[in-house]
Amino acid sequence: MDRQTSNELHELHARICKAIADPKRLLIITELRSGPMTVGELALSLDISQSNTSQHLAVLRERGVVTSTKDGLNVYYELTSDKVVKAIDLLREFMADQLGQQTRLGRAARKVTPAPARKRSA
């Protein structure tokens, strides 16, 4: 692979990492594990303002982490792939290993489990 292509790939990689490097965006991704949600549903569930939730979703959408689908008056957001969730889970496992079993945060990091799938209301 030539240097320019390698640099472009690393830049794209960094942009995706930056997208998931925000605590609120990680919370949004965690909520979307269970299925598509509207901005209002996410804001209510996470106790974040709708405008702030929309701003974070715009970053995630621009970086290809989420997609949006219009259904009547509602716009639903969902993860584009479960691979981002797997990557986040792998990073959490790494973090838990770094924190160790003895610390409160280390034990808490190991307890995170995916939420059950949520069905979109019709």
Contacts in CASP RR format, 6 or more apart in sequence:
PFRMAT RR
TARGET T0000
AUTHOR 0000-0000-0000
METHOD contacts of the structure
MODEL  1
MDRQTSNELHELHARICKAIADPKRLLIITELRSGPMTVGELALSLDISQ
SNTSQHLAVLRERGVVTSTKDGLNVYYELTSDKVVKAIDLLREFMADQLG
QQTRLGRAARKVTPAPARKRSA
1 9 0 8 1.000
15 63 0 8 1.000
16 63 0 8 1.000
16 64 0 8 1.000
16 65 0 8 1.000
16 84 0 8 1.000
18 63 0 8 1.000
19 25 0 8 1.000
19 59 0 8 1.000
19 60 0 8 1.000
19 62 0 8 1.000
19 63 0 8 1.000
19 64 0 8 1.000
19 65 0 8 1.000
20 26 0 8 1.000
20 29 0 8 1.000
20 65 0 8 1.000
20 84 0 8 1.000
20 87 0 8 1.000
20 88 0 8 1.000
22 56 0 8 1.000
22 59 0 8 1.000
24 46 0 8 1.000
24 48 0 8 1.000
24 52 0 8 1.000
24 56 0 8 1.000
25 56 0 8 1.000
25 59 0 8 1.000
25 60 0 8 1.000
26 88 0 8 1.000
27 46 0 8 1.000
27 48 0 8 1.000
28 42 0 8 1.000
28 46 0 8 1.000
28 53 0 8 1.000
28 56 0 8 1.000
28 57 0 8 1.000
28 60 0 8 1.000
28 66 0 8 1.000
29 60 0 8 1.000
29 65 0 8 1.000
29 66 0 8 1.000
29 79 0 8 1.000
29 84 0 8 1.000
29 85 0 8 1.000
29 88 0 8 1.000
30 115 0 8 1.000
31 37 0 8 1.000
31 42 0 8 1.000
31 45 0 8 1.000
31 46 0 8 1.000
31 115 0 8 1.000
32 42 0 8 1.000
32 66 0 8 1.000
32 77 0 8 1.000
32 78 0 8 1.000
32 79 0 8 1.000
33 79 0 8 1.000
33 85 0 8 1.000
33 114 0 8 1.000
33 115 0 8 1.000
34 114 0 8 1.000
34 115 0 8 1.000
34 116 0 8 1.000
34 117 0 8 1.000
34 118 0 8 1.000
35 78 0 8 1.000
35 79 0 8 1.000
35 117 0 8 1.000
35 118 0 8 1.000
35 120 0 8 1.000
36 69 0 8 1.000
36 76 0 8 1.000
36 77 0 8 1.000
36 78 0 8 1.000
36 118 0 8 1.000
36 120 0 8 1.000
37 45 0 8 1.000
37 76 0 8 1.000
37 77 0 8 1.000
37 78 0 8 1.000
37 118 0 8 1.000
38 74 0 8 1.000
38 75 0 8 1.000
38 76 0 8 1.000
38 77 0 8 1.000
39 50 0 8 1.000
39 53 0 8 1.000
39 54 0 8 1.000
39 57 0 8 1.000
39 75 0 8 1.000
39 77 0 8 1.000
40 50 0 8 1.000
40 53 0 8 1.000
42 48 0 8 1.000
42 53 0 8 1.000
42 57 0 8 1.000
42 77 0 8 1.000
43 49 0 8 1.000
43 50 0 8 1.000
43 52 0 8 1.000
43 53 0 8 1.000
46 53 0 8 1.000
48 56 0 8 1.000
57 66 0 8 1.000
57 68 0 8 1.000
57 77 0 8 1.000
60 66 0 8 1.000
60 77 0 8 1.000
61 67 0 8 1.000
61 68 0 8 1.000
61 77 0 8 1.000
64 80 0 8 1.000
65 79 0 8 1.000
65 80 0 8 1.000
65 84 0 8 1.000
66 77 0 8 1.000
66 78 0 8 1.000
66 79 0 8 1.000
66 80 0 8 1.000
67 77 0 8 1.000
67 78 0 8 1.000
67 80 0 8 1.000
68 75 0 8 1.000
68 76 0 8 1.000
68 77 0 8 1.000
69 75 0 8 1.000
69 76 0 8 1.000
69 78 0 8 1.000
70 76 0 8 1.000
71 120 0 8 1.000
76 120 0 8 1.000
79 85 0 8 1.000
85 114 0 8 1.000
89 112 0 8 1.000
92 109 0 8 1.000
92 112 0 8 1.000
93 109 0 8 1.000
93 110 0 8 1.000
95 106 0 8 1.000
95 109 0 8 1.000
96 106 0 8 1.000
96 109 0 8 1.000
96 110 0 8 1.000
99 105 0 8 1.000
99 106 0 8 1.000
99 109 0 8 1.000
100 106 0 8 1.000
101 107 0 8 1.000
101 110 0 8 1.000
END
